[in-house]
């Protein structure tokens, strides 16, 4: 897979986790809506989640995959850093985090 495709896949993972966190925010904060931000840690805290430290650390990593509004130099670094092997090695972590958040939405 080409490095641009790898970083786009990582960006899409970021978006999906962001949407789950915003859904949980809405579920746990019926009086307000989530802000239009992309910081997963802020959304985690605002959603009143209490994920384990390992999951929160992983959210910090996923945060770096957000490309919106980033400088081109950052995006170029991201393209180089996210290899097919990197994504394959993190796939189980991503699937487990998604399942955990999905359960909290229901």
C-alpha positions as CSV (number, residue, x, y, z in Angstrom):
1,X,0.0,0.0,0.0
2,X,1.3,3.4,-0.9
3,X,2.3,5.6,2.1
4,X,-0.4,8.2,1.2
5,X,-3.0,5.5,1.3
6,X,-1.6,4.3,4.7
7,X,-1.9,7.8,6.2
8,X,-5.4,8.2,4.7
9,X,-6.4,4.9,6.3
10,X,-5.0,6.2,9.6
11,X,-6.9,9.5,9.2
12,X,-10.1,7.5,8.5
13,X,-9.5,5.5,11.7
14,X,-9.2,8.8,13.6
15,X,-12.4,10.0,12.1
16,X,-14.3,6.9,13.1
17,X,-13.0,7.0,16.7
18,X,-13.9,10.7,16.8
19,X,-17.5,10.0,15.7
20,X,-17.8,7.3,18.4
21,X,-16.6,9.6,21.1
22,X,-19.0,12.3,19.9
23,X,-21.9,9.9,20.0
24,X,-21.0,8.9,23.5
25,X,-20.7,12.6,24.4
26,X,-24.3,13.1,23.2
27,X,-25.5,10.1,25.1
28,X,-23.8,11.2,28.3
29,X,-24.5,14.9,27.9
30,X,-28.0,15.3,26.7
31,X,-28.0,19.0,27.6
32,X,-25.2,19.9,25.2
33,X,-23.5,18.8,22.0
34,X,-19.8,18.0,21.4
35,X,-17.7,20.9,20.2
36,X,-16.4,21.0,16.6
37,X,-12.9,19.8,17.5
38,X,-10.9,16.7,16.7
39,X,-8.9,16.2,19.9
40,X,-9.8,12.7,21.0
41,X,-8.6,13.1,24.6
42,X,-10.8,16.2,25.0
43,X,-13.7,14.4,23.6
44,X,-13.0,11.3,25.8
45,X,-13.1,13.6,28.9
46,X,-16.1,15.5,27.8
47,X,-17.9,12.3,27.0
48,X,-17.4,11.4,30.7
49,X,-15.6,8.2,29.8
50,X,-13.1,6.6,32.0
51,X,-11.1,4.3,29.6
52,X,-8.0,2.6,30.9
53,X,-4.7,4.4,30.7
54,X,-3.6,2.1,27.9
55,X,-6.7,3.1,25.8
56,X,-6.2,6.8,26.5
57,X,-2.5,6.5,25.5
58,X,-3.7,4.9,22.2
59,X,-6.1,7.8,21.7
60,X,-3.1,10.1,22.0
61,X,-1.4,8.2,19.2
62,X,-4.5,8.2,17.0
63,X,-4.7,12.0,17.7
64,X,-1.5,12.4,15.6
65,X,-3.3,10.9,12.6
66,X,-5.6,13.8,12.2
67,X,-4.5,15.7,9.1
68,X,-7.1,18.5,8.9
69,X,-5.5,21.9,9.2
70,X,-2.0,20.5,9.4
71,X,1.0,22.0,7.7
72,X,2.3,20.1,4.6
73,X,5.5,19.3,6.4
74,X,3.6,17.5,9.1
75,X,1.5,15.6,6.6
76,X,4.7,14.5,4.7
77,X,6.2,13.2,8.0
78,X,3.0,11.4,8.7
79,X,3.0,9.7,5.2
80,X,6.6,8.4,6.0
81,X,5.8,7.3,9.5
82,X,2.7,5.3,8.8
83,X,3.6,2.1,6.9
84,X,1.5,-0.8,6.0
85,X,3.3,-2.8,8.7
86,X,2.6,-0.1,11.3
87,X,-1.2,-0.2,10.6
88,X,-1.2,-4.0,10.6
89,X,0.5,-4.0,14.0
90,X,-2.1,-1.6,15.4
91,X,-5.1,-3.2,13.8
92,X,-6.1,-5.3,16.8
93,X,-5.8,-2.3,19.0
94,X,-8.0,-0.3,16.7
95,X,-10.6,-3.0,16.5
96,X,-10.7,-3.5,20.3
97,X,-11.0,0.3,20.9
98,X,-13.8,0.5,18.3
99,X,-15.6,-2.4,20.0
100,X,-15.2,-0.8,23.4
101,X,-16.6,2.5,22.2
102,X,-19.4,0.8,20.3
103,X,-20.5,-0.9,23.4
104,X,-20.6,2.4,25.3
105,X,-22.8,4.0,22.6
106,X,-25.5,1.3,23.1
